[in-house]
Amino acid sequence: MRTFLSPPCMNGDAERKLVVEAFASNYIAPCGPLVDAFEREAAARFGFEATLATVSGTMALELAARALGIGPGDTVIASDLTFIASVGPFVTLGAKPVFVGSDPETWTMSPALLERALTDYPKTKAVVATDLYGQCCDMEALLKVCGRFGVPLIADAAESVGATCRGKASGKGALLAVYSFNGNKIITSGGGGMLLSDDAGLLARCRKLAQQAREPVPWYEHTAVGTHGRLGNVPAAIGLAQLRHLDDALRDKARVWDLWGDVLAGRDWIRRMPTAPYGVPNRWLTVVTLDGVDPLAAVKVLADAGIESRPLWKPMRLQPVFRGAPVYGTALEENLFAHGLCLPSGRTLDRETVMTVAGLIDKLRG
């Protein structure tokens, strides 16, 4: 049986029962009582005033961009070490990206480098800071920098659901936070995402845009162009059941992190991603850097053994589509990409598999 990087994990009959409830209600299309419950329980769990369940985390970012009026010619500052969806929706609307590198102690956006970027681009329309592999950015430090320039901060917390920063849920404090419930995340709705904010008016604007920007009249009236962005009732049923078992997922991920630490102990040429002192990661993925081993060679050897792994995110500065975009950073992001490896991190991962992976990587080093 193949070992996947981060497969979904169901909680007994919990998801099935709520999906059956969704079918019984006949709310199959977007919206419905389980969408409402998912949003309500997420707001309570993570401490936000308002939430909006969306068809994907990418859609949540697009709605954030639309609600903030981001368009052609605007500058948006984003993390360099991230997945393209962190910046793609803004570029699609015509914004020009500026990329900011990472703090070596956390691998997330560097507040010092952000300040340099904002000094050169003071009219920036928004900053999009990405939480990485389950670890939060230093929200407090980033907010201080953004506050000095009067620029809103969007937290791309897609990878950090359940993590905390100084005791607060990931993304808390940003004008808008984005979560992902994709199939490989710590909890899933089979896809889907969520916008979270303490600005209820702004979330209401996002909700309207997600419903084709329809005006509140009996006929279809539009003074703006929106999109179809709401999550359906059936996937919301899955997401709600998963949310109710988030603490189980966090415990399982912490166990896997500790298991990798135990097995890899003594190999000073394999180093795990540092843990930021200001928070508790959700341990979505166990990520390492390798000395003396090509990560791509490791990916191939592991794949041949039926084990999924992958390199770290390729920095946005190296993506052909963003060639020539301004970058404020060091060689850190390129070095992490060149030497980094994401290891299998499924919630049910066992010691035997971890030992197998470690042994295969050992052989590559010779």
Residue, then its C-alpha position, 0 to 999 in steps of 0.5 A: m500500500r502506498t504511503f501518502l504525504s498527508p492523506p485525509c483521515m476520517n473520524g469513524d462515522a462522524e462525517r458519514k452521519l452529517v453527510v446523510e443529514a445533508f442529503a436528508s435535508n435536500y440542501i445539496a447546492p451551495c449554502g444550507p444549514l450545515v454551511d451555517a453550522f460550519e461557519r458558526e462553529a469555526a468562528a467560535r473555535f478560532g475566535f473570529e467575529a465572522t467567517l465565510a466558507t468558500v469552495s477553496g482557499t484560493m477562492a477565499l484569497e480572491l474574495a479578499a482581494r476583490a473586497l479590498g478593491i485590488g486591481p490593475g497596477d496595485t502593488v501586493i507584497a507576498s511571501d517568497l517561500t509559498f505556494i502560488a495560490s498565495v499570490g495568484p488571485f491578486v495577480t489575476l486581478g492585475a496586481k503587481p507582486v513584490f516578494v519578501g523573504s523569510d526569517p531563518e528562525t521560522w522560515t516565514m515572512s521576515p518582518a525586517l525584510l517586509e519593512r524594507a519592501l514597504t519603505d520602497y513601496p509605501k503605496t502597497k495595497a495589501v501584504v499577504a503573509t503565508d504560514l508555512y507547513g503548519q507554523c504561524c508567521d510572527m503576526e504581532a511583528l508583521l502587524k506592527v510593520c504594516g501598521r506603520f505604513g497603514v497597509p492591511l495584512i492578509a494572513d494566508a493561514a491555509e497550512s496552519v489551521g489549529a496552530t497558535c501564535r502567542g495563544k491566538a488562533s492562526g491568522k488572528g489579528a490580520l484584517l482577513a485570514v484564509y484557511s484551507f480544507n483541501g484534501n491534504k490539510i490537517i482537516t478537510s472538507g474534501g476541498g474548500g476554504m474559509l475567510l475569517s475576520d473580526d470585521a463583520g462588515l468586510l466579511a459581509r462584502c466578501r459574502k455578497l461577492a461570493q454570491q454573484a454580488r446579487e442585490p437584496v431584491p426579489w429579482y437578480e440585480h447587480t451593481a457589481v460583478g461577483t463570483h460563485g464562491r460559497l461552499g456547498n452543504v455536502p462538503a460543509a458536512i464533512g468539514l464540520a465533522q472534521l472541525r469537531h475532531l480537530d484536537d484529535a488531528l493535532r494530537d496525531k500530528a504532534r505524535v508524528w512530529d515526535l516520531w520523526g524526531d526520535v528516529l532521526a536523532g543523531r543524524d546531524w546532516i538532517r535538520r527539521m524545520p525550526t519551531a518559532p518560539y512564539g507559537v505552537p505549530n499544527r505540525w501539518l508536515t514534517v519538513v527537513t533539510l538534507d546535507g549531502v543528499d539531493p532531495l530530488a533523488a530522495v523523492k525518486v527513491l522513496a517513490d520507487a518504494g511506494i512512499e510519497s514525499r516532495p521538495l519544499w516550495k519553490p520560491m516565487r522569485l524562481q517561478p518563470v511566471f514572476r520573472g523580474a518581480p522585485v524581491y527582498g530577501t537573501a539566499l535562504e529561500e533558494n537554499l531551502f528549496a535546494h536542500g529541503l524535503c517534505l516527509p510523509s506526515g499522515r496522522t496514522l504514520d507508523r514507526e516501521t514506515v518512518m524507519t524505512v524512509a530514514g534507511l532509504i535516505d541513509k543509503l543515498r548519503g552513502 
